[in-house]
Amino acid sequence: MSENALKRLKSYTEDIFRDKKRLIRILLIAFILLLALAMRLYENSKADITVDNGTEGSTSGEICVDIGGAVVTPGVYTVSSGTRLYEVIELAGGLISNADTDSINRAEFVEDGEKIIIPARPQAVNEGGSAGAAGEDSVSGADSASGTSAEFQAAETAEAASGRGLININYADKEELMTLPGIGEAKAQKIIDYRSSTKFRKKEDIKSVNGIGDAVYNNIKELITV
């Protein structure tokens, strides 16, 4: 083989080797860029997951609900997220006796900022009453939904005073106690537990029972005795 042929072969081999190094360098740069892009996408997806978790967590904590209508003490109450309607009713002193429980779902969850109106049943007309008296005594569903608590309490007191005798808080059973306005099952049991160790000497002593304050007492004081 001539010297010129050897030189051409050597030059051709060097060109091939040089191109391979350039190709490897290009491939290495491309790999690094792809790796950086993949890491960037991974970090973005991880950040999205964190934001979603934070949004879900924001549903926990305390909420405020406004309850009115046929309850003893209407008002705005702060409760935990996941609270049910019956728990809010207990905080409001319970239902008065003419509350229309058929039109509400006491097991439903309440929501933050919700306005809750407990409707009352229309009052029955007294026997022998005139048509005018019937118009005064009856309460429409719309009026009862928007009426004040004082009107509901007055109707309860009048109904109770005319329909039954006084309830002895020292001896009445749970069912009898639960007929009092604002006394649900939980408060009735607290009264029974309290009197098992301490007898009520005067009816005002019932305010010593946990959960029975002035508002509840003022609605039942004319209906109880010791």
C-alpha positions in Angstrom: 0.0 0.0 0.0 1.3 3.4 -1.0 2.1 6.1 1.5 -0.6 8.4 0.1 -3.2 5.7 0.6 -2.1 5.2 4.2 -2.4 8.9 4.9 -5.9 9.0 3.4 -7.0 6.0 5.5 -5.5 7.6 8.7 -7.3 10.9 7.9 -10.6 9.1 7.3 -10.3 7.2 10.6 -9.6 10.4 12.5 -12.6 12.1 11.0 -14.8 9.2 12.0 -13.4 9.2 15.6 -13.8 13.0 15.8 -17.5 12.8 14.6 -18.2 10.1 17.2 -16.9 12.3 20.0 -19.0 15.2 18.7 -22.1 12.9 18.5 -21.5 11.5 22.0 -21.2 15.1 23.3 -24.4 16.1 21.6 -26.2 13.0 23.0 -24.9 13.7 26.5 -26.1 17.3 26.4 -29.5 16.2 25.1 -29.7 13.6 28.0 -28.9 16.3 30.6 -31.6 18.6 29.2 -34.2 15.8 29.2 -33.3 14.9 32.8 -33.7 18.5 33.9 -37.1 18.8 32.2 -38.3 15.6 33.8 -37.2 16.8 37.3 -39.0 20.1 36.6 -42.2 18.3 35.7 -42.0 16.1 38.8 -41.6 19.1 41.1 -44.6 20.8 39.5 -46.8 17.8 40.0 -45.6 17.4 43.6 -46.6 21.1 44.2 -50.1 20.5 42.7 -50.6 17.5 45.1 -49.6 19.7 48.1 -52.1 22.4 47.1 -54.9 19.9 46.7 -54.2 18.4 50.2 -54.3 21.8 51.7 -57.7 22.6 50.1 -59.2 19.4 51.5 -57.8 20.2 55.0 -59.5 23.6 55.0 -62.9 22.0 55.4 -62.0 21.1 59.0 -62.3 23.4 62.0 -65.1 25.6 63.2 -68.1 26.9 61.4 -70.9 29.4 62.3 -74.7 28.7 61.8 -77.7 30.9 62.5 -80.7 29.1 63.9 -84.2 30.6 64.6 -87.8 29.8 64.5 -89.3 27.2 66.9 -86.3 26.9 69.3 -85.9 28.2 72.8 -82.9 30.4 72.2 -82.4 31.4 68.6 -79.0 32.9 67.6 -75.7 32.3 65.9 -73.7 29.4 67.2 -70.1 28.3 66.5 -69.8 24.5 66.1 -67.3 22.0 64.7 -67.3 21.1 61.0 -69.4 17.9 60.6 -72.0 19.0 63.3 -75.5 17.7 62.7 -78.7 19.8 62.9 -79.9 18.1 66.1 -76.7 19.2 67.9 -77.3 22.8 66.9 -80.9 22.5 68.2 -79.6 21.3 71.6 -77.3 24.3 71.7 -80.3 26.5 71.1 -82.1 25.1 74.1 -84.1 22.5 72.2 -87.4 22.7 70.3 -90.6 24.2 71.7 -93.5 21.8 71.7 -95.3 23.1 68.5 -92.1 22.7 66.4 -92.9 20.9 63.1 -90.3 18.1 63.3 -91.8 16.4 60.2 -90.5 19.1 57.9 -86.8 19.0 59.0 -84.1 16.4 59.0 -82.3 16.6 62.3 -79.6 14.1 61.2 -78.4 16.3 58.3 -75.0 18.1 58.5 -75.0 21.9 58.8 -72.9 24.2 56.7 -70.8 27.3 57.4 -72.9 30.5 57.2 -76.2 28.5 56.9 -79.5 30.1 58.1 -81.7 27.5 59.7 -85.4 28.2 60.4 -87.3 25.6 62.4 -91.0 25.9 61.4 -93.9 25.6 63.9 -97.2 23.7 63.4 -100.4 25.8 63.1 -102.1 26.1 66.5 -105.4 24.3 66.9 -108.6 26.3 67.4 -110.0 26.1 71.0 -113.4 24.4 71.3 -116.3 26.9 71.3 -114.1 29.6 69.9 -115.4 32.0 67.3 -114.2 32.3 63.8 -112.3 35.4 64.8 -110.6 33.6 67.6 -109.6 30.9 65.2 -108.0 33.4 63.0 -106.0 34.9 65.9 -104.9 31.5 67.3 -103.9 29.8 64.0 -100.4 30.4 62.7 -99.7 29.8 59.0 -96.7 27.9 57.9 -95.1 31.0 56.4 -95.7 33.2 59.5 -94.3 30.5 61.8 -91.2 30.2 59.7 -90.5 34.0 60.1 -92.0 34.6 63.5 -90.0 35.7 66.5 -88.9 33.4 69.3 -91.1 35.4 71.8 -94.2 34.5 69.8 -93.3 30.8 69.8 -92.6 30.8 73.6 -95.8 32.6 74.4 -97.8 30.0 72.3 -95.9 27.2 74.1 -96.7 28.5 77.6 -100.4 29.1 76.8 -100.7 25.6 75.3 -99.0 23.9 78.2 -100.8 25.8 80.9 -104.2 24.9 79.5 -103.5 21.4 78.5 -101.7 19.8 81.5 -100.9 20.3 85.2 -97.6 21.3 86.6 -94.7 18.9 86.3 -92.9 18.0 89.6 -89.2 18.1 88.7 -88.3 15.9 91.6 -90.4 13.0 90.5 -91.3 13.3 86.8 -89.8 10.7 84.5 -87.8 11.4 81.4 -90.8 11.5 79.1 -92.7 14.0 81.2 -89.6 16.2 81.5 -89.2 16.1 77.7 -92.7 17.7 77.3 -91.3 20.9 78.7 -90.1 23.5 76.1 -86.4 23.4 75.6 -85.9 20.1 77.5 -84.7 17.4 75.1 -83.6 13.9 76.0 -80.1 15.0 77.1 -81.3 17.7 79.4 -84.1 15.5 80.9 -81.4 12.9 81.8 -79.2 15.6 83.3 -82.2 16.7 85.5 -82.7 13.1 86.7 -79.0 12.6 87.3 -78.8 15.9 89.3 -81.8 15.1 91.6 -80.6 11.6 92.3 -78.0 13.2 94.6 -79.5 16.7 95.3 -83.2 17.2 95.7 -84.7 20.4 94.2 -86.0 22.5 97.1 -87.4 25.3 94.9 -88.0 25.3 91.2 -85.2 27.9 90.6 -82.8 25.2 91.6 -83.2 23.6 88.2 -80.9 26.3 86.9 -78.1 24.4 88.7 -78.4 21.6 86.1 -75.7 22.0 83.5 -77.2 23.3 80.2 -80.3 25.0 81.8 -79.8 28.7 82.0 -82.1 31.7 82.4 -83.5 31.4 78.9 -84.7 27.8 79.4 -85.9 28.5 82.9 -88.0 31.5 81.9 -89.9 29.2 79.5 -90.6 26.5 82.0 -91.0 28.2 85.3 -94.8 28.5 85.0 -95.0 24.8 84.1 -93.0 23.1 86.9 -93.1 22.6 90.7 -91.1 20.8 93.4 
